[in-house]
């Protein structure tokens, strides 16, 4: 049976989901007391006016935070604008993955958007070689990313077709924010292809159902909106594709995560490569 890094339960969500009826009852009781309701509306109006007055300043602070992260090579736009980015999540989890996989991270292929950032981080690790596949057209990239593409370290390739690598070219293949946009028809080709080029294992970061949707601006790039699947769906699919869970890596990843109090915002699957 597969295990995975589970998303922590959000207490506030549980309260909202279980409190719909009581919220309605509370609203009804408040309408019976017009003085209290009037006072509440006045206070609410004052708060809204205060927030509106400072909205431009808050937006300026927000923009500065985004700019600071980008100057450090981290793309946080999707995390703030449309939900959790599993590529950003993977970057944050790299020290934990290093603990879990050890020598298996000596030769890594990352497949997913913003792969230049992931590859750059991996190349800073001692005794680690890294390559990347960007599944979508690269429009605006920095000079460092252009150099990685020019050297052939990062390639732009449609993952619906065979990858330009020999079998077992990499000890570990990492995937993020890529499989969620493929229909089962293309998954049947892409997932075995990812396993083909791995010699020791695969790590797959996928979104949770209901977590986020592709923004309208992304639809032309991805071709279709993300279809986020449940863990049970993925587990059945892995079994159908003859991919087995890497139980040893899963256990080490969970232990390292617990020590660092790390709770992934995405589903994380650890799989063995094909024999």
N, C-alpha and C positions, 0 to 999 in steps of 0.2 A: 504493500500500500504506500502510495506517495505521501510524503509530508512536505510542508512548505512553510516559509516564513509568513505567519498570519498577520493581517492588518489588525492593529489594536482596535477594540470596540470604542466607539466615540460616545461617551456618556451623554453628551448634549443631544446627539441624534436620537438616542433611545428615549430621552425625556420628551422630545418633540413628537416622535412617532407614537408614543404611548399616551400622549397628553392631548390629543386633538379634541376629544369630547370634553375634557375638563376645561380646556381653553375656551370652548364655546360657552360652557356654563359660567365661567368666570366673566366673560364678556357680557352675558345677559344680566348677571348680578350688578355689574358696574353701571349699566344703563338705567337701573332703577334709582340710582343716586345721582341726580343731575348736578348738584354742587361739586361733588368729588370729580365727576367727569369733566366739568368745566375747568377746574383747577388743573387736572391732568393734561387737558388739551393746551392750556396756556404754557405749562412747563415744557410740553413736547414741542410747541412752536418755538419757544426760546432756544431749546437745544438745536433744532433744525437751523435756525438763523445763525447760531454760533458756528455750527459745522459748515454752513454755506460760506460764512465769512472767511473761514480758514481753509477751505477746500483747495484753493490754488497752492497754498503753502504746503499742505500735506501731499499734494500731487508732485510738487517740486522735490520734496524729500524722497518720495517713492521713486521718482526718476533718477535721483542721485544714487539710490541703493542699486537699482538695475544697472546703471552705468558702472558702478564700482565692481559688481560681479562680472560684468562683461570684460572689463579691463584685465581681470584675472583669468580670463579664458573660460568662464562658466556661463552657459546660456540658461538664464532663469526665466525667460519670457513665458514659456509654456506653463511653468509652475505657478506664476502669478496670474496669468491671463486666462488659462483654460484648464487648470487642474494639475495633478502631479505629473512631472516629466520623469519617465523611467530611465532616460538617458542621464539626467541629472542625478537620479537616485543611484544609478550604477556608479557614477563618479564618486559619490559620497561613500559608497560601500567598498571601494577598491582596497583600503587597508584591511577590511574584514575578509574580503575575497583572497587577499594575499595570505592571511592566516589560514584560511580554509584549504587553499590549493597548493601553497608552498611552491615546490619545484615545477608543478604543472603550469605555472604562470611564466615559464621561461620564454614561451613563444605564443603570443596571443593575437587573435583576430577579433576585432570588434565590428559588428554589423548594426548600423542604425544611424539616425540623424545626428548631426553634430559630432561625427566620429573623429574629427580633427582634435577636438578637446579631449576626448577619451584617450586617443592614441598619444597625445602629448603628455598626458599624466602617466600613462603606462611606461613611456620611454624614460621617464625620470626615475623609475624604479630600477634598482641595481639588478643586473643579470636578467633583464627582461627585454625582449624584442617584441615589437608590436606593429600591426598593420590594421587598416580599416577599410570598410566598404560603406560608402554613402549611397543609400538606396534612391535618393532624390537629387534632382539637379541642384548644384551649388550656385546660388545667385550672388550673395554678398558674403565674402570670406576675407579674412585678414591675410597678410603676406605670409605668415607662418603656415597657414593652411594651404596656400598656393604652392609653397615649397614642398610640403608633404605630398601633394598631388603630383607635382612635377617629378619628384623622385620615385613615384610609384608606390610609396608607402600607403597612401590613401587612394582608393579608386572609386570612381562614380560608376555604379553598375546596377542594373535592374535585377533584383534578387528573385524575380519570377523565372529567370533563366539560369543555367549552370554557372557557377562561380569560376573565375579564371585562375583556379588553383588546383594543384594535384591533390590526390587523396592523402589525408593525414599530414597536410602541410603545417598545421598548427597544433600545439599541444592542447590549447584551450580556445574555444570559440564563445564569445560573449555577444548576446543579442539584446537590444532594447528598442522599444518604440518602432518596431518594424513588422513583426508578425501580426500585430493587432489590425493592420490595414490590409491583410491578405484574406481572400475568401478561401474556404476549404479546398477549392479546386487548385489554387496556387500553393497553398500550404503543403499539399500532397507532393509537390515538387521541391519546394524551398527547404522544408525542414530536413528531409533526408539529405539534401545537398549540403546543408550546414553540418550535419553529422558526418558526412563523407570527408570533409576537409579537416576534421578534428581527430586527433590521435588519442586523447585522454578524456575529454568531456566537453559538455556545453553548459552554459549558464544563461538562462532566459529570464529577462525582466519584462513582465506584461502588466497592463493596468487592470484594476478591479472593475467589475461591471458597475456602471453608474458613476464612475469616478470622474471622467471628463470626456468631452467630445471634441472632435476636430473643429477648429474655427473655420468660418467661411473662407478666409484667406488661404487656409491650408488645403482646401478640397482640390484645387487644381494641381497641387503638388503631390498629394497622396492618391488622388484618383477616386477615392471613396472615403467616407467617414470611418472612423475607427469602430470596430465591433469588439468590444471588450467581453471576454468570456470568463466564466467561472473556473475555479480550480478543478472542479469535477469534470468539466468539459475538457480542459487541457490534459488531465490525467488519462481520460479515456482516449484522447487523441494520441498521446505518447505511446500508449499500449498498442493502439492500432498501427502505429508507425514503427513498432518493434524497438522503441527507445526505452531503456530502463533507468530508473532513478539511481543516481549516485549517492547511496545512503551514507557513505563515509564523509563525502563532501558536505552533504546536508547537515549532518551532525556537527561537524567542525564549524560550519557557517553559523549554526544556531548558538553554539557555545561562544564563539567570538563575538556574536551580536549581543549576547547576554552580558558579557564582560564590559562592553562599551555602551550598554543601554541603548543599542541601536534597534529601531523598529521600522522596517521597510514600509514605504508608502505604496509599494508595488508588489505584485506576486513574484516570487523568486523560485525558479525551478532548477535543480541540479541534475543533469542527465549524463549518462555514460555515452561514450562514442561507440560507433559500431565496431565489433570485433575485427 
